[in-house]
Amino acid sequence: MRTDTSVGALPAREHLPAGEPGAPVPVLDVVIPVHNEEKDLEACVLRLREHLARTFPYAFRITVADNASTDRTPGIAARLGRVMPEVTSVRLEQKGRGRALRAVWERSDAPVLAYMDVDLSTDLKALLPLVAPLISGHSDLAIGSRLAGGSRVVRGPKREFISRTYNLILRSSLAARFSDAQCGFKAIRADVAERLLPMVEDTGWFFDTEMLVLAERAGLRIHEVPVDWVDDPDSTVHIVRTAVDDLKGVWRVGRALAVGALPLDRLARPFGDDPRDRSIDGVPGGLARQLVGFCVVGALSTLVYLVLYSVFRAGAGPQAANALALLVSAVANTAANRRLTFGVRGRERAVRHQAQGLVVFGIGLALTSGSLAALDAAAGAPSHGTELAVLITANLAATVLRFLLLRAWVFPDRRTDHPEREPKKAAR
């Protein structure tokens, strides 16, 4: 169930209209965030401009985002903007890559926004494959990945270890599924950035990781492009300080997601944009996707329940063990179904949903306890294996009833409450 498909939800993705090179509004705005890069800036801009002019079929802009440089970088950026119409520069008085990207992206009129590091460690041949899915309407964000299959990377073992460890931390702590958070080669659609950037707090190196995690949790589509990447031995990034800041960011974002403090509903695509939500003759909207989610959550809950029952059974009778195992697994099951199966995010009505879930739990308890009582009456002293078999059968019956109650009573689809309200296009 989508929880916000009216005012505030993202519009359906569409293919951007074709534009001509040199058009007043560029399709792509490539940002190069810099701080004291007088040595590499001009060569980077010239190489990027030449590549885009030769290979990119749409109008483009290159924006140099200077954040608090103290060398000749601002002057070089301004001069490049004067002699090349496709180049512009922005000056910020505070440091921070995230701050620089936010400042440019929030003001840009281009429908596709990208950024890359000034050292151009990533081969520019990956630029068009990076932004093409955003232009076509296939994806919401795109990232270059040095860890995806097909990528070719040249870098030292120290940076390789740090990069893989960091991405492993993201996978284990924030359940991130994208493969490379740190590659300085990313793009985003402007309509997504308009809703997503206000939720991103970091202004430094963790900025794009936070952006990706929130986008993924909101169900947006992230396209990955395997890249060719050569490490810059003269990089000025302070590895230890950056790693500490990143870990702080992981903790902050993880905590916010755990308590439902982020309004991710406003990033939902409208009903029907996801093919899993499209109507099927004779099947209520969203039922197929909900059944898949419910089955996955139910399978995991059953495993948890059986483990807990076996543990509790060692110190208590079968009825007490069954009740305790059901209670613990029921709370977790309601929370998981609330978020994953029925798409309800945030803390609104969470207590009510858990209370209703406990009523559903009570029905399941009555069914399974009744089965145990019937087994005991029929067999006298059944074996542990027989008890488990009966409980599994009873739980299957309770599961069907639980899904019907969750869908119709606990998490009813409220989209039809206000059919006259249509999604509004994001103002540009």
C-alpha positions as CSV (number, residue, x, y, z in Angstrom):
1,M,0.0,0.0,0.0
2,R,1.4,3.4,-1.0
3,T,0.9,5.8,1.9
4,D,1.3,9.1,0.1
5,T,0.2,9.3,-3.6
6,S,-1.5,12.7,-3.4
7,V,0.1,16.0,-2.9
8,G,3.8,15.7,-2.3
9,A,4.4,12.3,-4.0
10,L,6.8,12.2,-7.0
11,P,5.3,12.2,-10.5
12,A,5.7,9.2,-12.7
13,R,9.0,9.0,-14.4
14,E,8.9,10.1,-18.1
15,H,11.4,10.3,-20.9
16,L,12.9,13.8,-21.0
17,P,12.1,15.7,-24.2
18,A,14.9,15.7,-26.7
19,G,16.9,19.0,-26.8
20,E,19.4,20.5,-29.2
21,P,23.0,21.1,-28.3
22,G,23.3,24.8,-27.4
23,A,19.7,25.0,-26.1
24,P,19.1,27.7,-23.4
25,V,18.2,25.1,-20.8
26,P,20.7,22.2,-20.6
27,V,19.5,18.6,-20.1
28,L,22.6,17.8,-18.0
29,D,24.4,19.8,-15.4
30,V,27.7,18.3,-14.3
31,V,29.1,19.7,-11.1
32,I,32.8,19.5,-10.2
33,P,33.2,20.3,-6.5
34,V,36.6,21.7,-5.8
35,H,38.7,23.0,-2.9
36,N,42.2,24.3,-3.7
37,E,42.5,22.5,-7.0
38,E,44.4,25.1,-9.0
39,K,46.7,22.4,-10.4
40,D,44.0,20.1,-11.9
41,L,40.9,22.3,-12.5
42,E,41.6,23.7,-15.9
43,A,42.7,20.4,-17.4
44,C,39.7,18.7,-15.9
45,V,37.2,21.2,-17.3
46,L,38.8,21.2,-20.8
47,R,38.8,17.4,-21.0
48,L,35.2,17.1,-19.7
49,R,33.9,19.8,-22.1
50,E,35.6,18.2,-25.1
51,H,34.2,14.8,-24.2
52,L,30.7,16.1,-23.8
53,A,30.8,18.2,-26.9
54,R,31.9,15.2,-28.9
55,T,29.7,12.5,-27.5
56,F,26.7,13.9,-25.6
57,P,23.6,14.4,-27.8
58,Y,21.9,17.0,-25.5
59,A,22.7,20.5,-24.3
60,F,24.9,20.4,-21.2
61,R,26.5,22.7,-18.6
62,I,29.6,22.2,-16.5
63,T,29.5,23.9,-13.1
64,V,32.6,24.4,-11.0
65,A,31.5,24.5,-7.3
66,D,34.3,26.1,-5.4
67,N,34.0,25.6,-1.6
68,A,36.2,28.0,0.3
69,S,39.4,27.6,-1.8
70,T,42.3,29.8,-0.7
71,D,44.5,29.4,-3.8
72,R,43.9,30.4,-7.4
73,T,41.0,28.0,-7.9
74,P,38.2,30.7,-7.9
75,G,40.0,32.8,-10.5
76,I,40.6,29.9,-12.8
77,A,37.0,28.8,-12.5
78,A,35.8,32.3,-13.3
79,R,38.1,32.6,-16.3
80,L,36.9,29.3,-17.7
81,G,33.3,30.5,-17.3
82,R,34.1,33.7,-19.3
83,V,35.7,31.9,-22.3
84,M,33.4,28.9,-22.5
85,P,29.6,29.4,-22.6
86,E,29.0,25.8,-21.3
87,V,31.0,26.5,-18.2
88,T,29.9,28.4,-15.1
89,S,31.2,28.7,-11.5
90,V,29.8,29.1,-8.1
91,R,31.7,30.3,-5.0
92,L,30.9,29.1,-1.5
93,E,32.6,30.4,1.6
94,Q,32.3,27.2,3.6
95,K,34.0,23.8,2.9
96,G,32.1,20.6,2.2
97,R,31.5,18.5,-0.9
98,G,27.9,17.9,0.1
99,R,27.3,21.6,0.8
100,A,28.7,22.4,-2.7
101,L,26.6,19.8,-4.5
102,R,23.4,20.9,-2.6
103,A,24.0,24.6,-3.4
104,V,24.3,23.9,-7.1
105,W,21.7,21.2,-7.5
106,E,19.0,23.1,-5.7
107,R,19.5,26.1,-8.0
108,S,20.0,24.3,-11.3
109,D,17.4,24.3,-14.0
110,A,18.7,21.1,-15.7
111,P,16.4,18.0,-15.3
112,V,19.5,15.7,-14.8
113,L,22.2,16.6,-12.3
114,A,25.5,14.9,-12.0
115,Y,28.9,15.3,-10.3
116,M,32.4,14.0,-10.6
117,D,35.6,14.5,-8.8
118,V,38.1,16.9,-10.3
119,D,40.9,14.3,-10.7
120,L,38.7,12.4,-13.3
121,S,39.8,9.1,-11.9
122,T,36.7,7.6,-13.5
123,D,36.9,7.1,-17.3
124,L,34.5,9.5,-19.0
125,K,33.2,6.8,-21.3
126,A,30.9,5.9,-18.4
127,L,29.2,9.3,-18.3
128,L,26.6,8.7,-21.0
129,P,25.7,5.2,-19.6
130,L,25.4,6.9,-16.2
131,V,22.8,9.6,-17.2
132,A,21.0,7.7,-20.0
133,P,18.7,5.8,-17.6
134,L,17.7,9.1,-16.0
135,I,17.0,10.8,-19.3
136,S,14.9,7.9,-20.5
137,G,12.9,7.7,-17.3
138,H,14.1,4.3,-16.4
139,S,15.8,5.2,-13.1
140,D,15.8,7.9,-10.4
141,L,19.5,7.9,-9.5
142,A,22.7,6.5,-11.1
143,I,26.1,5.7,-9.6
144,G,29.4,4.6,-11.0
145,S,30.6,1.4,-9.2
146,R,34.2,0.2,-8.9
147,L,32.9,-3.0,-7.3
148,A,30.4,-4.1,-9.8
149,G,31.1,-6.9,-12.3
150,G,32.8,-5.5,-15.4
151,S,34.6,-2.6,-13.6
152,R,38.3,-2.2,-14.0
153,V,40.1,-0.6,-11.1
154,V,43.7,0.4,-10.4
155,R,44.4,1.4,-6.8
156,G,46.5,0.4,-3.9
157,P,45.6,-2.3,-1.3
158,K,45.0,0.2,1.4
159,R,42.2,2.1,-0.4
160,E,40.8,-1.2,-1.7
161,F,40.5,-2.5,1.8
162,I,38.9,0.7,3.1
163,S,36.4,0.9,0.3
164,R,35.3,-2.7,0.6
165,T,35.1,-2.5,4.4
166,Y,33.0,0.7,4.2
167,N,30.5,-0.8,1.8
168,L,30.3,-4.0,3.9
169,I,29.4,-1.8,6.9
170,L,26.7,-0.1,4.9
171,R,25.3,-3.5,3.8
172,S,25.3,-5.0,7.3
173,S,24.1,-1.9,9.3
174,L,21.8,-0.1,6.8
175,A,20.9,-3.0,4.6
176,A,22.2,-1.1,1.6
177,R,22.1,-3.0,-1.7
178,F,24.1,-0.7,-3.9
179,S,27.7,-1.8,-4.4
180,D,29.8,1.3,-4.2
181,A,28.8,4.4,-2.1
182,Q,32.1,6.3,-2.4
183,C,32.8,6.5,-6.1
184,G,32.8,10.2,-7.1
185,F,30.6,9.7,-10.1
186,K,26.9,10.0,-9.6
187,A,23.7,11.5,-11.1
188,I,20.1,12.2,-10.0
189,R,17.0,13.4,-11.7
190,A,16.1,17.0,-10.6
191,D,12.6,16.1,-9.5
192,V,14.0,13.5,-7.2
193,A,16.7,15.9,-5.9
194,E,14.0,18.5,-5.1
195,R,12.3,16.1,-2.6
196,L,15.3,14.1,-1.5
197,L,18.0,16.8,-0.7
198,P,16.0,18.4,2.2
199,M,16.2,15.1,4.0
200,V,20.0,14.8,3.7
201,E,21.8,16.4,6.6
202,D,25.4,15.8,5.9
203,T,27.4,18.5,4.1
204,G,30.7,16.6,3.7
205,W,31.8,13.3,2.2
206,F,28.9,11.3,3.7
207,F,26.4,13.4,1.7
208,D,26.0,11.1,-1.3
209,T,26.0,7.9,0.9
210,E,23.1,9.3,2.9
211,M,21.3,10.3,-0.3
212,L,21.6,6.8,-1.7
213,V,20.5,5.1,1.5
214,L,17.4,7.3,1.8
215,A,16.6,6.9,-1.9
216,E,16.9,3.1,-1.7
217,R,14.7,2.9,1.5
218,A,12.1,5.0,-0.3
219,G,11.9,2.5,-3.1
220,L,13.5,4.7,-5.8
221,R,15.4,2.9,-8.6
222,I,19.2,3.3,-8.5
223,H,21.1,2.3,-11.7
224,E,24.7,1.1,-11.3
225,V,27.3,1.5,-14.0
226,P,30.6,-0.5,-13.8
227,V,33.4,2.0,-14.4
228,D,37.1,2.0,-15.2
229,W,38.9,3.8,-12.4
230,V,42.5,4.8,-11.7
231,D,43.4,6.0,-8.2
232,D,44.8,9.5,-7.9
233,P,48.0,9.2,-5.8
234,D,47.9,13.0,-5.0
235,S,44.4,12.9,-3.5
236,T,44.1,15.3,-0.6
237,V,41.3,13.4,1.2
238,H,42.0,12.8,4.9
239,I,41.2,9.1,5.1
240,V,41.0,8.7,8.9
241,R,38.9,11.8,9.5
242,T,36.6,11.0,6.6
243,A,36.1,7.4,7.9
244,V,35.2,8.6,11.4
245,D,32.7,11.1,9.9
246,D,31.2,8.4,7.7
247,L,30.7,6.1,10.7
248,K,29.0,8.9,12.6
249,G,26.7,9.4,9.6
250,V,25.9,5.7,9.4
251,W,24.9,5.7,13.1
252,R,22.7,8.9,12.6
253,V,21.0,7.6,9.5
254,G,20.4,4.1,11.0
255,R,18.9,5.6,14.1
256,A,16.6,7.9,12.1
257,L,15.4,5.0,9.9
258,A,14.9,2.8,13.0
259,V,12.5,5.2,14.6
260,G,10.7,6.3,11.4
261,A,11.9,9.9,11.7
262,L,12.2,10.5,8.0
263,P,9.2,11.3,5.8
264,L,10.2,8.9,3.0
265,D,6.6,8.7,1.8
266,R,7.0,12.0,-0.1
267,L,9.5,10.1,-2.4
268,A,6.9,7.5,-3.4
269,R,6.1,7.1,-7.0
270,P,2.4,7.3,-7.9
271,F,0.3,4.1,-8.0
272,G,0.8,2.3,-11.3
273,D,4.4,3.5,-11.9
274,D,5.6,0.3,-10.4
275,P,4.6,-2.6,-12.6
276,R,4.0,-4.7,-9.5
277,D,1.2,-2.2,-8.7
278,R,-0.6,-2.4,-12.0
279,S,-4.1,-3.8,-12.0
280,I,-4.6,-7.5,-12.9
281,D,-8.0,-8.7,-13.9
282,G,-9.8,-10.1,-10.9
283,V,-7.0,-9.2,-8.5
284,P,-7.3,-6.1,-6.3
285,G,-4.6,-3.5,-6.9
286,G,-1.3,-4.2,-5.1
287,L,-2.4,-7.7,-3.9
288,A,0.3,-9.6,-5.9
289,R,3.1,-7.5,-4.4
290,Q,1.7,-7.7,-0.9
291,L,1.4,-11.4,-1.1
292,V,5.1,-11.7,-2.0
293,G,6.1,-9.4,0.8
294,F,3.8,-11.2,3.3
295,C,5.2,-14.6,2.3
296,V,8.8,-13.5,2.8
297,V,8.0,-11.9,6.2
298,G,5.9,-14.9,7.2
299,A,8.7,-17.4,6.3
300,L,11.2,-15.5,8.4
301,S,8.7,-15.1,11.2
302,T,8.0,-18.8,11.2
303,L,11.7,-19.6,11.5
304,V,12.0,-17.2,14.4
305,Y,8.9,-18.7,16.0
306,L,10.2,-22.3,15.7
307,V,13.6,-21.3,17.2
308,L,12.0,-19.5,20.0
309,Y,9.5,-22.3,20.7
310,S,12.4,-24.8,20.9
311,V,14.3,-22.5,23.3
312,F,11.3,-21.8,25.5
313,R,10.1,-25.4,25.4
314,A,13.3,-26.5,27.2
315,G,12.2,-24.5,30.3
316,A,8.5,-24.5,30.1
317,G,5.5,-26.5,28.9
318,P,4.3,-26.5,25.3
319,Q,1.5,-24.1,25.9
320,A,3.7,-21.5,27.6
321,A,6.4,-21.9,25.1
322,N,3.9,-21.5,22.2
323,A,2.4,-18.3,23.7
324,L,5.8,-16.7,24.4
325,A,7.2,-17.6,21.0
326,L,4.1,-16.3,19.2
327,L,4.1,-13.1,21.2
328,V,7.7,-12.2,20.4
329,S,7.4,-13.2,16.7
330,A,4.0,-11.4,16.4
331,V,5.4,-8.0,17.4
332,A,8.3,-8.4,14.9
333,N,5.9,-9.7,12.2
334,T,3.6,-6.8,12.6
335,A,6.4,-4.3,12.4
336,A,7.9,-6.0,9.3
337,N,4.6,-6.3,7.5
338,R,3.8,-2.7,8.3
339,R,6.9,-1.4,6.6
340,L,7.7,-4.0,3.9
341,T,4.4,-5.6,2.9
342,F,1.9,-2.7,3.2
343,G,4.4,0.2,2.8
344,V,3.4,2.1,5.9
345,R,6.3,4.4,7.0
346,G,6.7,6.8,9.9
347,R,5.4,6.5,13.4
348,E,1.8,7.6,12.8
349,R,-0.7,5.0,14.1
350,A,2.2,2.6,14.9
351,V,0.9,1.9,18.4
352,R,-2.6,1.2,17.1
353,H,-1.2,-1.1,14.4
354,Q,0.7,-3.1,17.0
355,A,-2.4,-3.3,19.2
356,Q,-4.4,-4.6,16.2
357,G,-1.6,-6.9,15.4
358,L,-1.8,-8.4,19.0
359,V,-5.5,-9.0,18.4
360,V,-4.6,-10.9,15.3
361,F,-1.9,-12.7,17.4
362,G,-4.6,-13.7,19.9
363,I,-6.6,-15.3,17.1
364,G,-3.5,-17.2,16.0
365,L,-2.7,-18.2,19.6
366,A,-6.2,-19.6,20.0
367,L,-5.9,-21.6,16.8
368,T,-2.4,-23.0,17.6
369,S,-3.1,-23.6,21.2
370,G,-6.3,-25.4,20.3
371,S,-4.4,-27.6,18.0
372,L,-1.9,-28.4,20.7
373,A,-4.7,-29.2,23.1
374,A,-6.4,-31.5,20.6
375,L,-3.1,-33.2,19.9
376,D,-2.5,-33.8,23.6
377,A,-6.0,-35.2,24.1
378,A,-5.6,-37.5,21.1
379,A,-2.1,-38.7,21.6
380,G,-1.5,-38.3,25.3
381,A,2.3,-37.6,25.2
382,P,3.2,-36.7,21.7
383,S,6.8,-36.4,20.6
384,H,8.5,-33.0,20.0
385,G,8.6,-33.6,16.3
386,T,4.8,-34.3,16.2
387,E,4.2,-31.1,18.2
388,L,6.2,-29.1,15.6
389,A,4.4,-30.7,12.7
390,V,1.0,-29.9,14.2
391,L,2.1,-26.3,15.0
392,I,3.4,-25.8,11.4
393,T,0.0,-26.9,10.0
394,A,-1.9,-24.7,12.4
395,N,0.4,-21.8,11.7
396,L,-0.2,-22.1,7.9
397,A,-3.9,-21.8,8.6
398,A,-3.4,-18.9,10.9
399,T,-1.1,-17.2,8.3
400,V,-3.9,-17.1,5.7
401,L,-6.3,-15.6,8.3
402,R,-3.6,-13.2,9.4
403,F,-3.0,-11.9,5.9
404,L,-6.7,-11.3,5.4
405,L,-7.0,-9.4,8.7
406,L,-3.9,-7.3,8.1
407,R,-5.0,-6.3,4.6
408,A,-8.6,-5.6,5.4
409,W,-8.5,-4.4,9.0
410,V,-5.0,-3.4,10.3
411,F,-3.6,-1.9,7.1
412,P,-6.5,-1.1,4.8
413,D,-5.8,0.5,1.5
414,R,-6.9,4.2,1.9
415,R,-6.1,5.3,-1.6
416,T,-9.7,5.3,-2.5
417,D,-10.7,7.6,0.4
418,H,-10.1,10.7,-1.7
419,P,-10.3,9.6,-5.4
420,E,-10.5,13.2,-6.6
421,R,-7.0,14.0,-5.4
422,E,-4.5,13.5,-8.1
423,P,-0.7,13.6,-7.9
424,K,0.7,17.0,-8.7
425,K,3.8,17.6,-10.7
426,A,6.7,18.9,-8.8
427,A,7.2,22.6,-9.4
428,R,10.4,23.3,-11.2
